């Protein structure tokens, strides 16, 4: 018997959206099929490298809202969240806090250093308590 899916978490890396947002599209489609709420999250760095960004959380919240406005998910209840810290840890932490049913996230083709250090997706797959659907970008 299939599990109910009420809440889907989709991390969005706003720095790399120009490359691909297949994971977001897949999360929206899954939310529609399962009549689930979509929790869209972006994780801001603890220390902003761009010195023109004075209020990191406000800046990234605005960027996330712009993304949502330009990629509407008609018929899907959505909540936007900005966290600060290490991306892989914040995704797992938010999933646990909100009792997420599934995480839908992208993973680029691994590079040599990823095999040694691990990718964000591999950390989330290993540490999340819920199912993780990885979309190859």
N, C-alpha and C positions, 0 to 999 in steps of 0.2 A: 504494500500500500504506500503510495507516495506521501512524502511529508508535506505539511502545509508550509508555504513560503509567504510570510507576512512582511518581512523587511529584508531588502537587498542593499548591501553596501557596495558602492562603486567609487574607488579612489580615482581622482583625476589629477594628473600631473600637468598643471597649467603651463609649465615651461616647455613642454613637448607636444602640446596639442596640435600644433601646425603639422606635425608628422602624421599622426593617426589618432582617431578616437573611436576605434572599433569596439573597445571594451564598453564604453559608454553606450553606444548603439545597441550592443548585445544586452546590457543591463536594462535599458529601456524596454526592449522587446520582451525580455524575461518578465519584467514587472507587469507589462500589459497582459501577457499570457497567464500569469499567476495571480493577477489582481493584487499585487503587492505594492507597498510603499518603497520608494527609492531614496536612499540616504547617500547623497553625493558629498564626498569629502576631498578637500585638498589639504596638504600638509605643508605649512610654511617652515622655513628653517629657523632654528633658535636665533642664529645671528645672520642677519640679512647681508649678503655680499654687495648688493646694489645700494650704494650710499644715498641714492635718491629716494629710497623707500624709508620713510621715517616711522610709520606705523604699519608694521608688517601684517598684522592680523586684519586691519581695515583694508589695506591694499589688496590682499589675496581674497577677502570676502567680496570686494567689488569685482575682481577678475572672475571669480566663480559665478557671480550673478550675471555678468556679461556673457559668460559661456552658456549658462542656462537660457538666457534670452535669445542667443543666436542658435541654440540647438534645443528647441522646445520638445517636450515630451508630453504631448497632448494626451489627456486621459490618465496620466500617471501622477499620483500624489508624490511630491518630492520635497525633501528637506536638504538644505545646504549647510555644511559644517566646515569650519576651518580649525585645524589643530596646528600646534607648533611642536617641533621636535624631530626625532628620527622617523622617517616615513614608515618603515616596516613595523616599528614598535607602536606608532600611533594608530595604524590601521588595525592591528590586532587588539589593541586596548579599546578602541572605539567599538569594534565588533563585540567584544565581551561586555562592555558597559551597556550597550543598547540591545543585547541579545539578538544579534543579527542572525538570520537563517542561512544566508549565502553571501559570499563576497564575489563580485565579478570584477576582475582586474586584468590589465594587459601585462604582457611580458615580451620585451624585445628579444631578438636573437641573442643568445648569450655570447659573451666575449671570454677570452681566456681568463681574465681577472675575476669574472663572475664565478667560474668554477672553483677558484681559490677562496673568494670572499663570500660568495652567495649573492643572489639577486634579491630584490625586494619581494618578488613573487614567491621565490623559494622559501624565504623566511616566513611569509604569511601562510603558505601552504603547510609548513611544518608546525607553526605555533597557534594557528587559529583553531578554535573549538568547533567552528561551523564548516560547512562545505565551502570550497573555493573553486570557482570556475575561472580558469586562466585562458585568456584570449591571446593567441600569438599575434603580435603586431608585425 
